[in-house]
Amino acid sequence: MSLKVYNVLTRKKQEFIPAEPGKVKMYACGITASGDAHVGHALQAVVFEMIAKYLSLQGYEVTYVRNYTDVDDKIIDRAKAQNTDPLSYARHIIEKTDSELDALGVERPTVVSNATDCMADIIELICRLQQKGHAYKTDDGDVFFSVASFLDYGSFSNRILDESIHGVRIEPDPAKRDEKDFALWKSAKEGEISWDSPWGKGRPGWHIECSAMSMKYLGESLDIHGGGRDLLFPHHENEIAQSQAASGKQFARYWLHNGLIKVNGQKMSKSLGNGILLQDVQKIYNKDVIRLTLFQNHYRSDVNITDGMFEQFEKKAYNLYKTFREVESGAAGLTPDTGSAIFGEVSGNFCKAMDNDFNTALAIADLFQYASLLKKYVAGKNFGEALNLKTAVKNIYSVMGLCQMDPAEAIKKTREKYLEKNALTEEKISKLLEQWQKYKSEKNYGAADEIRNYLSSRSIEAKDGEENAEWDLILGGR
């Protein structure tokens, strides 16, 4: 089965065929460094990392570029509020975001580009547009793209030109020839950061930055351009217009958009006060829990984070790693047989899901079926086949950044979190379990139930072991 992707440009699923056989050039719009990263930023990062890694798995030489916007109005305003310069503020946000994405296990793209590192390229691209009659300078030193000069404007987002700005905030400017025209270069205001240009001191508009950065590292035509669905209009519409107006070539062959984050059915936004910062989630849950939550749906669908959802996936991840640990213990001394049919089966199922427009939801469903099968193998002490399956799963799901944690460490960290949360220690639990067993041996079941209920209310399950009492976590409901 060949890889098929939903191409937003054509509004249909198509076979993926890069322009140059064996090579893929991919650009994904990254983060504006105006504040702390949220889970929506994490979703974009893991989705396009997954796409790049799967393409690599299929033998393509992938050049993947992701950007940071490190100068814009919000950055300038927030830097001013903190009494620092915008570039220092943006650099701090970028370093912090990189650290959080690293902790999430996101591998760095081939190139991570900051807009301010490409100022010469941005200015050169604006000059080309002006020379070709697609851009004009105002008396104030601003430069705008003339939407009327690009006849296909609006076709990407399927918007009628006269209605294309409906619902989009447009800053009125009497110097514009048309209210739909958008800024390529903004003249410097007093006290603002600026760069020299043929039009005077100023800074670039947001849209031109991505065109210049992608063209600098990938050339005038890309195979894949991606980002969140909220960027379709006006950002990606404007990118296509200015890029194709400058080059006369198709800008990108395939456009891929990931869905957005909702919280209990509502769009995640600062105005609603329901934002979920990545750093806050990472303080509570490990990277597999976060990735499972983000990958639960098809990448093009919105992720609706409901109350208790992270806890549900925490339980699944915890149980999976417990099974992995049992396999490791039972298969000690054994070597996985990579010629086993299970390797081909796991890889084949995964590729079948990915080849169908990167169907992460199906891949996750398969993963939990493997988890159930592993438990059966462990129960039947079929540790050889269990080791083969565990190894196959770990190998192939590395594409999604899943199943890569050390099982013992993953279990330990999750347990420590709940013990600390409930003011318990392993020593205290051991003493309570000894008393629990003593009460049961004395047939004092009322007192024994009190201990069991006490532990249960603190997410601890008391269990009879082969020799002594044991305990485990109660996660995500019983």
C-alpha positions as CSV (number, residue, x, y, z in Angstrom):
1,M,0.0,0.0,0.0
2,S,1.4,3.4,-0.9
3,L,1.2,6.4,1.4
4,K,-1.9,8.5,0.9
5,V,-2.3,11.9,2.5
6,Y,-5.2,14.4,2.7
7,N,-4.0,17.4,0.7
8,V,-5.8,20.5,1.9
9,L,-4.8,22.1,-1.4
10,T,-7.0,19.7,-3.4
11,R,-9.4,18.8,-0.6
12,K,-8.9,15.1,-1.2
13,K,-6.7,12.2,-0.3
14,Q,-3.9,11.7,-2.7
15,E,-0.9,9.4,-3.2
16,F,2.2,11.0,-1.8
17,I,4.8,11.5,-4.6
18,P,7.6,14.0,-3.8
19,A,9.0,16.1,-6.6
20,E,12.4,14.4,-6.4
21,P,12.3,10.6,-5.9
22,G,13.6,9.5,-2.6
23,K,13.8,13.0,-1.1
24,V,11.2,15.0,0.9
25,K,11.3,18.7,1.7
26,M,9.0,19.6,4.5
27,Y,8.2,22.9,6.4
28,A,6.0,23.3,9.4
29,C,5.0,26.6,10.9
30,G,6.2,26.6,14.4
31,I,5.7,28.8,17.5
32,T,5.6,32.5,18.0
33,A,7.8,33.2,20.9
34,S,5.4,35.5,22.7
35,G,4.7,33.3,25.8
36,D,4.9,29.8,27.3
37,A,4.2,26.9,25.1
38,H,0.8,25.2,25.5
39,V,-0.5,21.7,24.5
40,G,-1.5,23.0,21.1
41,H,2.1,23.8,20.4
42,A,3.0,20.3,21.6
43,L,0.4,18.8,19.3
44,Q,1.9,20.5,16.2
45,A,5.4,19.4,17.2
46,V,4.6,15.7,17.8
47,V,2.4,15.5,14.7
48,F,5.0,16.8,12.2
49,E,7.9,15.0,14.0
50,M,5.8,11.8,13.5
51,I,5.3,12.5,9.8
52,A,9.0,13.2,9.3
53,K,10.1,10.1,11.1
54,Y,7.6,7.9,9.2
55,L,8.8,9.3,5.9
56,S,12.3,8.5,7.0
57,L,11.2,4.9,8.0
58,Q,9.9,4.5,4.4
59,G,13.4,5.3,3.1
60,Y,13.0,9.0,2.2
61,E,15.8,11.5,2.8
62,V,13.8,14.1,4.8
63,T,14.8,17.7,5.2
64,Y,12.4,19.1,7.8
65,V,12.4,22.8,8.7
66,R,10.4,24.3,11.6
67,N,10.5,28.0,12.5
68,Y,10.3,30.3,15.5
69,T,8.8,33.7,15.0
70,D,10.9,35.8,17.3
71,V,9.7,39.3,16.5
72,D,6.1,40.5,16.3
73,D,3.8,42.9,18.1
74,K,3.0,40.6,21.0
75,I,6.7,39.9,21.6
76,I,7.5,43.6,21.6
77,D,4.6,44.4,24.0
78,R,5.5,41.6,26.5
79,A,9.2,42.5,26.4
80,K,8.4,46.1,27.1
81,A,6.2,45.0,30.0
82,Q,9.1,43.0,31.5
83,N,11.5,45.9,30.8
84,T,13.7,43.8,28.5
85,D,14.5,43.9,24.8
86,P,12.4,41.8,22.5
87,L,15.2,39.6,21.2
88,S,16.3,38.6,24.7
89,Y,12.7,37.9,25.6
90,A,12.1,35.8,22.5
91,R,15.4,34.0,23.1
92,H,14.3,33.1,26.6
93,I,11.0,31.8,25.4
94,I,12.6,29.7,22.7
95,E,15.1,28.2,25.0
96,K,12.4,27.3,27.5
97,T,10.1,25.9,24.8
98,D,13.0,23.8,23.4
99,S,13.6,22.4,26.8
100,E,10.0,21.4,27.2
101,L,9.8,19.8,23.8
102,D,13.0,17.9,24.6
103,A,11.4,16.6,27.7
104,L,8.4,15.5,25.6
105,G,10.9,13.5,23.5
106,V,10.5,15.7,20.4
107,E,13.5,15.3,18.2
108,R,14.9,18.5,16.7
109,P,14.0,19.1,13.0
110,T,16.8,19.2,10.4
111,V,16.7,23.0,10.7
112,V,15.1,25.2,13.4
113,S,15.1,28.7,12.0
114,N,14.5,32.0,13.7
115,A,12.9,34.7,11.7
116,T,15.5,37.3,12.8
117,D,18.3,35.1,11.5
118,C,16.9,35.4,8.0
119,M,16.4,39.1,7.7
120,A,18.5,39.4,4.5
121,D,16.4,36.7,2.9
122,I,13.2,38.3,3.9
123,I,14.2,41.7,2.5
124,E,15.4,40.1,-0.7
125,L,12.0,38.3,-1.2
126,I,10.1,41.6,-0.6
127,C,12.3,43.3,-3.2
128,R,11.5,40.6,-5.7
129,L,7.7,41.1,-5.1
130,Q,8.0,44.8,-5.5
131,Q,10.0,44.5,-8.7
132,K,7.3,42.2,-10.1
133,G,4.5,44.6,-9.3
134,H,3.0,42.5,-6.4
135,A,4.1,44.8,-3.6
136,Y,4.1,48.6,-3.0
137,K,5.6,51.0,-0.6
138,T,3.6,53.6,1.2
139,D,4.8,57.1,2.2
140,D,5.2,55.9,5.7
141,G,7.7,53.3,4.8
142,D,5.4,50.3,5.0
143,V,5.3,47.7,2.2
144,F,2.1,45.8,1.4
145,F,1.3,42.8,-0.8
146,S,-1.3,43.7,-3.4
147,V,-3.9,40.9,-3.2
148,A,-5.5,42.1,-6.4
149,S,-2.2,41.3,-8.3
150,F,-2.5,37.6,-7.5
151,L,-5.5,36.3,-9.3
152,D,-5.7,33.0,-7.4
153,Y,-5.9,34.6,-4.0
154,G,-8.6,33.0,-1.9
155,S,-8.6,29.7,-3.8
156,F,-6.6,27.8,-1.2
157,S,-9.0,28.7,1.6
158,N,-12.0,28.6,-0.7
159,R,-12.9,32.1,0.2
160,I,-14.5,34.6,-2.1
161,L,-12.1,37.5,-2.5
162,D,-14.6,40.2,-1.4
163,E,-15.4,38.2,1.7
164,S,-12.0,36.9,2.4
165,I,-11.4,39.1,5.4
166,H,-14.7,38.4,7.1
167,G,-14.1,37.3,10.7
168,V,-10.4,38.2,10.5
169,R,-9.0,41.1,12.4
170,I,-7.7,43.7,10.0
171,E,-5.8,46.7,11.1
172,P,-7.1,49.7,9.1
173,D,-4.5,51.6,7.2
174,P,-5.5,54.5,5.0
175,A,-2.2,54.0,3.0
176,K,-3.4,50.6,1.8
177,R,-4.7,50.4,-1.8
178,D,-7.1,47.7,-0.7
179,E,-8.1,46.7,2.8
180,K,-7.3,43.0,2.0
181,D,-3.7,43.8,1.3
182,F,-1.3,42.6,4.0
183,A,1.9,43.9,5.4
184,L,5.3,42.6,4.1
185,W,7.3,45.2,5.9
186,K,6.3,47.4,8.8
187,S,8.0,50.8,9.3
188,A,9.6,51.2,12.7
189,K,7.7,53.0,15.4
190,E,9.6,55.1,17.9
191,G,11.5,53.0,20.4
192,E,10.8,49.7,18.6
193,I,13.3,47.1,17.4
194,S,14.1,47.5,13.8
195,W,16.4,46.6,10.9
196,D,17.7,48.6,8.0
197,S,16.0,48.0,4.6
198,P,15.5,49.7,1.2
199,W,12.3,51.2,2.6
200,G,13.8,52.5,5.8
201,K,14.1,51.0,9.3
202,G,11.4,48.5,10.2
203,R,10.6,44.8,10.6
204,P,8.9,42.1,8.6
205,G,5.3,41.1,8.6
206,W,4.5,37.6,9.9
207,H,3.5,36.0,6.7
208,I,6.6,36.9,4.7
209,E,8.9,35.3,7.4
210,C,7.7,31.8,6.7
211,S,8.0,32.1,2.9
212,A,11.5,33.4,3.2
213,M,12.6,30.8,5.7
214,S,11.2,27.9,3.9
215,M,12.6,29.0,0.6
216,K,16.0,29.7,2.1
217,Y,16.4,26.1,3.3
218,L,14.2,24.1,1.0
219,G,14.1,26.1,-2.3
220,E,11.1,27.7,-4.1
221,S,9.0,24.5,-4.2
222,L,8.3,22.3,-1.2
223,D,6.8,18.8,-1.0
224,I,5.0,19.3,2.3
225,H,3.9,22.5,4.1
226,G,2.2,22.0,7.4
227,G,0.8,23.7,10.5
228,G,-2.3,24.0,12.6
229,R,-5.7,24.3,10.9
230,D,-6.1,27.8,12.3
231,L,-3.3,28.9,10.0
232,L,-5.1,28.1,6.8
233,F,-6.4,31.6,6.5
234,P,-4.9,34.1,6.3
235,H,-1.4,32.9,7.0
236,H,-1.1,30.0,4.6
237,E,-3.2,31.7,2.0
238,N,-0.9,34.7,2.1
239,E,2.2,32.5,2.0
240,I,1.0,30.9,-1.2
241,A,0.2,34.2,-2.7
242,Q,3.5,35.9,-2.0
243,S,5.7,32.8,-2.6
244,Q,4.1,32.0,-6.0
245,A,4.0,35.6,-7.0
246,A,7.7,35.8,-6.4
247,S,8.8,32.5,-8.0
248,G,6.2,31.7,-10.5
249,K,6.3,28.2,-9.2
250,Q,3.9,26.1,-7.1
251,F,4.9,26.7,-3.5
252,A,4.0,23.4,-2.0
253,R,2.6,20.2,-3.5
254,Y,0.9,18.9,-0.3
255,W,-0.6,21.0,2.5
256,L,-1.2,19.1,5.8
257,H,-3.0,20.7,8.8
258,N,-3.3,19.2,12.3
259,G,-6.4,19.7,14.4
260,L,-6.8,22.1,17.3
261,I,-7.1,21.6,21.0
262,K,-10.4,21.9,22.8
263,V,-11.0,21.7,26.5
264,N,-14.3,20.1,27.5
265,G,-15.7,20.9,24.1
266,Q,-14.6,24.6,24.0
267,K,-11.8,26.0,21.9
268,M,-8.7,26.4,24.1
269,S,-8.0,30.2,24.4
270,K,-6.7,32.7,26.8
271,S,-10.0,34.7,26.7
272,L,-11.9,31.6,28.0
273,G,-9.2,31.0,30.7
274,N,-9.0,27.3,29.7
275,G,-5.4,27.2,28.4
276,I,-3.2,24.2,29.3
277,L,0.5,25.1,29.4
278,L,2.8,22.3,28.4
279,Q,5.0,22.9,31.4
280,D,2.1,22.4,33.8
281,V,1.1,19.1,32.2
282,Q,4.7,17.9,32.3
283,K,4.9,18.5,36.0
284,I,2.1,15.9,36.4
285,Y,2.4,13.4,33.6
286,N,5.2,11.6,31.7
287,K,5.8,12.1,28.0
288,D,3.9,8.9,27.0
289,V,0.8,10.0,28.8
290,I,0.9,13.4,27.0
291,R,1.6,11.8,23.6
292,L,-1.1,9.2,24.0
293,T,-3.6,12.0,24.8
294,L,-2.5,14.0,21.7
295,F,-2.4,11.1,19.3
296,Q,-5.7,9.5,20.4
297,N,-7.5,11.0,17.4
298,H,-6.6,11.3,13.8
299,Y,-4.0,14.1,13.5
300,R,-6.5,16.2,11.4
301,S,-9.2,16.0,14.0
302,D,-9.4,18.3,17.0
303,V,-8.3,16.9,20.4
304,N,-11.0,17.4,23.0
305,I,-9.3,17.2,26.4
306,T,-12.0,16.3,28.9
307,D,-11.8,16.1,32.6
308,G,-10.0,12.9,33.6
309,M,-8.6,12.2,30.1
310,F,-4.9,12.5,31.1
311,E,-5.6,10.2,34.1
312,Q,-7.2,7.6,31.7
313,F,-4.1,7.5,29.5
314,E,-1.8,7.6,32.6
315,K,-3.5,4.3,33.6
316,K,-3.0,2.8,30.2
317,A,0.7,3.9,30.0
318,Y,1.3,2.7,33.5
319,N,-0.2,-0.8,32.9
320,L,1.7,-1.1,29.6
321,Y,5.0,-0.4,31.3
322,K,4.1,-2.9,34.0
323,T,3.6,-5.5,31.4
324,F,6.9,-4.5,29.7
325,R,8.7,-5.0,33.0
326,E,7.1,-8.4,33.5
327,V,8.3,-9.4,30.1
328,E,11.8,-8.2,30.8
329,S,11.8,-10.2,34.0
330,G,10.4,-13.4,32.6
331,A,12.6,-13.2,29.4
332,A,15.8,-12.5,31.2
333,G,18.7,-14.1,29.3
334,L,16.6,-14.4,26.1
335,T,17.3,-12.7,22.8
336,P,14.5,-11.4,20.6
337,D,14.1,-13.3,17.3
338,T,13.8,-10.5,14.7
339,G,12.8,-13.2,12.2
340,S,9.6,-13.9,14.1
341,A,6.4,-13.3,12.2
342,I,5.3,-10.9,14.9
343,F,7.8,-8.3,13.7
344,G,6.3,-8.3,10.3
345,E,2.8,-8.2,11.7
346,V,3.4,-5.2,14.0
347,S,5.2,-3.3,11.3
348,G,2.6,-4.2,8.7
349,N,-0.3,-3.0,10.9
350,F,1.5,0.2,11.8
351,C,2.4,1.0,8.2
352,K,-1.2,0.3,7.1
353,A,-2.4,2.9,9.6
354,M,0.3,5.4,8.7
355,D,-0.2,5.0,4.9
356,N,-3.8,5.9,5.4
357,D,-3.1,9.6,6.0
358,F,-1.1,9.0,9.2
359,N,-4.0,7.4,11.1
360,T,-2.6,7.7,14.6
361,A,-5.9,6.7,16.2
362,L,-5.8,3.3,14.5
363,A,-2.1,2.9,15.5
364,I,-3.0,3.7,19.2
365,A,-5.9,1.2,19.1
366,D,-3.4,-1.5,17.7
367,L,-1.0,-0.6,20.5
368,F,-3.4,-1.4,23.2
369,Q,-4.4,-4.7,21.5
370,Y,-0.7,-5.6,21.6
371,A,-0.7,-4.7,25.3
372,S,-3.6,-7.2,25.9
373,L,-1.8,-9.9,23.9
374,L,1.4,-9.3,25.9
375,K,-0.5,-9.9,29.1
376,K,-1.8,-13.2,27.7
377,Y,1.8,-14.3,26.8
378,V,3.0,-13.3,30.3
379,A,0.1,-15.2,32.0
380,G,1.0,-18.3,29.9
381,K,4.7,-17.8,30.6
382,N,5.3,-17.6,26.8
383,F,8.2,-15.2,27.4
384,G,10.0,-15.8,24.2
385,E,7.1,-14.6,22.1
386,A,6.3,-11.9,24.6
387,L,9.9,-10.5,24.2
388,N,9.5,-10.6,20.4
389,L,6.2,-8.7,20.6
390,K,7.5,-6.1,23.1
391,T,10.7,-5.5,21.0
392,A,8.6,-5.1,17.8
393,V,6.3,-2.7,19.5
394,K,9.1,-0.6,20.9
395,N,10.9,-0.5,17.6
396,I,8.0,0.6,15.4
397,Y,6.3,3.0,17.9
398,S,9.5,5.0,18.2
399,V,8.0,6.8,15.1
400,M,5.4,8.2,17.4
401,G,7.8,8.7,20.3
402,L,5.9,6.0,22.4
403,C,7.2,3.0,24.4
404,Q,10.7,4.4,24.7
405,M,10.9,4.9,28.4
406,D,12.6,2.5,30.8
407,P,9.8,0.5,32.3
408,A,11.2,0.4,35.8
409,E,11.8,4.2,35.8
410,A,8.3,4.9,34.3
411,I,6.6,2.8,37.0
412,K,8.8,4.3,39.8
413,K,8.1,7.9,38.8
414,T,4.3,7.4,38.6
415,R,4.2,5.6,42.0
416,E,6.3,8.3,43.6
417,K,4.0,11.0,42.3
418,Y,0.9,9.4,43.9
419,L,2.7,8.6,47.1
420,E,3.8,12.2,47.5
421,K,0.4,13.4,46.5
422,N,-1.2,11.3,49.3
423,A,1.5,11.9,51.9
424,L,2.5,8.2,51.9
425,T,5.8,6.4,51.8
426,E,6.6,2.8,50.8
427,E,7.6,2.1,54.4
428,K,4.3,3.3,55.7
429,I,2.4,1.2,53.2
430,S,4.4,-1.9,54.1
431,K,3.5,-1.4,57.8
432,L,-0.2,-1.0,56.9
433,L,-0.1,-4.1,54.7
434,E,1.4,-6.1,57.6
435,Q,-1.3,-4.9,59.9
436,W,-3.9,-5.7,57.2
437,Q,-2.7,-9.3,56.9
438,K,-2.6,-9.6,60.7
439,Y,-6.2,-8.5,61.0
440,K,-7.3,-10.9,58.2
441,S,-5.5,-13.8,59.9
442,E,-7.4,-12.9,63.1
443,K,-10.6,-12.8,61.1
444,N,-11.0,-9.2,62.2
445,Y,-12.3,-8.2,58.8
446,G,-13.8,-4.9,59.9
447,A,-10.4,-3.6,60.9
448,A,-8.8,-5.1,57.8
449,D,-11.4,-3.3,55.6
450,E,-10.6,0.0,57.3
451,I,-7.0,-0.3,56.2
452,R,-7.9,-1.4,52.7
453,N,-10.4,1.5,52.4
454,Y,-7.8,4.0,53.8
455,L,-5.3,2.9,51.1
456,S,-7.9,2.8,48.4
457,S,-8.9,6.4,49.1
458,R,-5.3,7.3,48.5
459,S,-5.0,5.5,45.1
460,I,-3.4,2.4,46.6
461,E,-4.8,-1.1,46.1
462,A,-3.9,-3.8,48.7
463,K,-3.5,-7.2,47.2
464,D,-2.6,-10.7,48.4
465,G,0.8,-11.8,47.0
466,E,2.3,-15.2,46.7
467,E,4.1,-14.8,50.0
468,N,3.4,-11.3,51.4
469,A,0.8,-8.6,50.8
470,E,1.5,-6.4,47.8
471,W,0.3,-3.0,46.7
472,D,-0.3,-1.2,43.4
473,L,-1.7,2.1,42.2
474,I,-5.3,2.6,41.4
475,L,-5.3,4.9,38.3
476,G,-8.1,6.3,36.2
477,G,-10.8,4.6,38.1
478,R,-11.1,1.0,39.0
